[in-house]
Amino acid sequence: MAKKGITRRGLLGGAAATAAFAALPRSTQAAGRSADVIVIGAGLAGLTAAREIAQAGRSVIVLEARNRVGGRVLNHALGSGGYTELGGMFTGPTQDHIQALATEVGIGTFPTYNTGNNVFVGGGGRREEFPNNTPFGTAPPDPVVAPDIALAVTLLDQMSQSVPVDTPWTSASAEQWDRQTLDTWLRSNTSGSDEFMAVTSAATEAIFGSEPRELSLLYTLFYIAASGNEQNPGTFERNFNTAGGAQESRFVGGAQMVPLQVAAQLGARVLLNQPVHRIDQSSTGPVTVYSGRHFRAFGQRVIVAIPPTLAGRIEYDPPLPPLRDQLMQHMPQGTLMKFEAIYDTPFWRAAGLTGQAVSETGPIKVTFDTSPADGSFGVLMGFIGGHEARVWENRQEGERQAAALQNLATYFGNQALSPREIVEFNWSTEVWNRGCPVAVLAPGTLIDFGAALREPVGRIHWAGTETSTYWNGYMDGAVRSGERAAAEVLALL
Amino acid sequence: MAKKGITRRGLLGGAAATAAFAALPRSTQAAGRSADVIVIGAGLAGLTAAREIAQAGRSVIVLEARNRVGGRVLNHALGSGGYTELGGMFTGPTQDHIQALATEVGIGTFPTYNTGNNVFVGGGGRREEFPNNTPFGTAPPDPVVAPDIALAVTLLDQMSQSVPVDTPWTSASAEQWDRQTLDTWLRSNTSGSDEFMAVTSAATEAIFGSEPRELSLLYTLFYIAASGNEQNPGTFERNFNTAGGAQESRFVGGAQMVPLQVAAQLGARVLLNQPVHRIDQSSTGPVTVYSGRHFRAFGQRVIVAIPPTLAGRIEYDPPLPPLRDQLMQHMPQGTLMKFEAIYDTPFWRAAGLTGQAVSETGPIKVTFDTSPADGSFGVLMGFIGGHEARVWENRQEGERQAAALQNLATYFGNQALSPREIVEFNWSTEVWNRGCPVAVLAPGTLIDFGAALREPVGRIHWAGTETSTYWNGYMDGAVRSGERAAAEVLALL
């Protein structure tokens, strides 16, 4: 049968051959599958979309490049037993969609460890402990930086309220806010002290994998506005806080249990090791999705549910419109590594510490206690993001690990220097991510290209957390985007 | 023989099969070619590199995705006779490398038409004519905007002198300059009036295909510093001026004559219709370059001479290091359309006009007289760039052309409303460009990723105007980059 296909292609030429090939009955394809909808990417967005479509009684196939599901959500089995989480792992208030999905597939949550004092390390190595119940939660009450933090967070929250999460580029001040970086705004509206700016880097490195100089102010305000839901406007505090914020809870068994469970429900609809390199909607026949050397999937509609920078690497026929292509050129992923030190016990708890730190000096500037729920062993997780990641990812492992452990020792004591295991994970080296946690938008992107974010192109629809209105960049946004894309497609089938 | 290859692949698996296949003698490949160096891209950079390598007595193959050479340099045959130029077309003082290459392949230059008055159209539609011999050349002496222009150009020139063109990120002020947009700096250091900011948009739309809000100040200063050569420091005036600047001259027969002549010299070394999708340097055998379904090229070294955003769409084995991959994610192409109106005569010359205009209102804000050298017919060429291009590329052709012609009529009189032919070209719709004229760097890119710009990755070397120290973004930079990459490779063969 493959030979027949080759013969037919040989008889025709160019686009005609492609069309004829695509129009062949599926049964004549050597390695082809067909469904109402083809979903590309088995992260939370793609899996959610597929689940919605299957539940609506339509056929669906999910093509995943990797040999696993979950995308930016990943459990990791430890050599010393147990697991850690290398990607998205926290959830909190107003993240109703990821939580509803988790509940539906039987995955519960437990509170992030948050008892005792947080640690702040400022300039000159001054170290402070403080209860994490200040008005700004995890933000340190250190007198050198606290006034600026209060000022900046209050102003940013206020400004974000005028940014519509579905069309941030229509905000009355969109032009003013999309022509400057967050760095510029912070220096103009606070003391701009070196210490305060170092704290803002610590925050954006962990939240965006980027520096304040890379972030459009408008995009930052959108991201804050998106840290909520239809009933509760977003706030920056909900974004960065533990108690009452996006880091409040964790998923039992690790966040990857959610996509794993959804994938289990989808069963044979999910095909692993299928890296899509081409999408052809040039004929009136089904859309053809090409994976590997030989595999073809045929669908009425396609949902692309992968990071925009990777969606831009797929070949499209006909080519995507220029605004869409250039949008994807303008959506680089942040740079984020996770450093996890595993200890026999969460020793910092006995010292009255939450395991949460904010520091002006890296490589690790933000940490969490990500020990298992039962505390049977201890895990300190630190983010190495933005500039720190770009510098440290190129250094020797030993040098980097020594510097990271020294950070942890400064924050939590010298016991931190002797972990029983170290796990490092750099999302920028992952071919099917090329960065984390989210696409980072520079000035001028939303205002000129934002309209293309969710706009379908023919029979291609776009999902992924970067397309979400609420909790953009988070697991909740991924789930929301999958639901929205599925609804779009179902309305058209 | 193809069957044999398939059989061998069938016996082995995965990487082993790939390595074995790559290591096969070239003669056993159904469609394979080998050479010392494989060059990807037959623009000026790739062709120059190949020419240098061939002249050094080494074998070289150039793989070009299109059915033509020249990249961003393109002649266009007019329906009414003659030709126009749709891409890079001007040259001027200190652009020694493109001019030397042109001379060597027998292509001369002639002066851009520059006799008479330029036109400036400011706010409220006020129209002025002025001789283009002001201290700032093509910059309008209009009293509303001239003081800000003088101030900004003077300051930017001064600042640019401390930016080393090979390592702009090592400038003493690099951090301060790479954390803000050009827009921010302009508003802080001039009156920031609406009129002046509109003029700066006109400039950056034509020069970068972008808005001042998208440009890192450091990148802008680098671009100015790069508008010169080893003996003559760059200046902004040399960048944007006609007399004494980058628009001073044109190439006889159109700029594409240069790559066409170089390609003719290279002969069968240049293979068209070979879109490369994979580069494999995972084995100790030759580097394997994959094009189309079946073609393979084998070389000791590879030079990638295509725009960075397209280089990022190639699959690499082993994968590129994260800093290199993320650099390419951070190098979107500008957005630039050329609008050319063809007239029986260059009627504006009789009215004492150069055909050059700067306007605060688009879609066309900058124009040139690009008539043939003999003036046998008239061509007004207008840039539609940046925000204007992103808006207007999505409107109906008729609406866009009417607006563009109205611009030309405002600048040069109502005769402009009746061209005998219109040519529009949008570089963003070109699959093998996806934008023009150059990659545009946002704040934070040079300082964190700049080190990866020219750093070879194993046996892969990088060319293209975006990698050039001088005349980055110009034809001269492309030629320079090809010479530099060829020298790198030749030293290692």
Chai-1 contact restraints between the chains, C-beta under 6 A:
chainA,res_idxA,chainB,res_idxB,connection_type,confidence,min_distance_angstrom,max_distance_angstrom,comment,restraint_id
A,R179,B,D183,contact,1.0,0.0,6.0,A-B,restraint_1
A,R179,B,R213,contact,1.0,0.0,6.0,A-B,restraint_2
A,Q180,B,T184,contact,1.0,0.0,6.0,A-B,restraint_3
A,T181,B,P443,contact,1.0,0.0,6.0,A-B,restraint_4
A,D183,B,R179,contact,1.0,0.0,6.0,A-B,restraint_5
A,T184,B,Q180,contact,1.0,0.0,6.0,A-B,restraint_6
A,T184,B,T184,contact,1.0,0.0,6.0,A-B,restraint_7
A,E211,B,G444,contact,1.0,0.0,6.0,A-B,restraint_8
A,R213,B,R179,contact,1.0,0.0,6.0,A-B,restraint_9
A,R213,B,P443,contact,1.0,0.0,6.0,A-B,restraint_10
A,R213,B,G444,contact,1.0,0.0,6.0,A-B,restraint_11
A,E214,B,G444,contact,1.0,0.0,6.0,A-B,restraint_12
A,T309,B,Q329,contact,1.0,0.0,6.0,A-B,restraint_13
A,R313,B,R313,contact,1.0,0.0,6.0,A-B,restraint_14
A,P319,B,V431,contact,1.0,0.0,6.0,A-B,restraint_15
A,P322,B,E393,contact,1.0,0.0,6.0,A-B,restraint_16
A,P322,B,S428,contact,1.0,0.0,6.0,A-B,restraint_17
A,P322,B,T429,contact,1.0,0.0,6.0,A-B,restraint_18
A,D325,B,R434,contact,1.0,0.0,6.0,A-B,restraint_19
A,Q326,B,S428,contact,1.0,0.0,6.0,A-B,restraint_20
A,Q329,B,T309,contact,1.0,0.0,6.0,A-B,restraint_21
A,Q329,B,P332,contact,1.0,0.0,6.0,A-B,restraint_22
A,H330,B,P332,contact,1.0,0.0,6.0,A-B,restraint_23
A,P332,B,Q329,contact,1.0,0.0,6.0,A-B,restraint_24
A,P332,B,H330,contact,1.0,0.0,6.0,A-B,restraint_25
A,H387,B,D448,contact,1.0,0.0,6.0,A-B,restraint_26
A,R390,B,D448,contact,1.0,0.0,6.0,A-B,restraint_27
A,E393,B,P322,contact,1.0,0.0,6.0,A-B,restraint_28
A,S428,B,P322,contact,1.0,0.0,6.0,A-B,restraint_29
A,S428,B,Q326,contact,1.0,0.0,6.0,A-B,restraint_30
A,T429,B,P322,contact,1.0,0.0,6.0,A-B,restraint_31
A,V431,B,P319,contact,1.0,0.0,6.0,A-B,restraint_32
A,R434,B,D325,contact,1.0,0.0,6.0,A-B,restraint_33
A,A442,B,A442,contact,1.0,0.0,6.0,A-B,restraint_34
A,P443,B,T181,contact,1.0,0.0,6.0,A-B,restraint_35
A,P443,B,R213,contact,1.0,0.0,6.0,A-B,restraint_36
A,G444,B,E211,contact,1.0,0.0,6.0,A-B,restraint_37
A,G444,B,R213,contact,1.0,0.0,6.0,A-B,restraint_38
A,G444,B,E214,contact,1.0,0.0,6.0,A-B,restraint_39
A,D448,B,H387,contact,1.0,0.0,6.0,A-B,restraint_40
A,D448,B,R390,contact,1.0,0.0,6.0,A-B,restraint_41
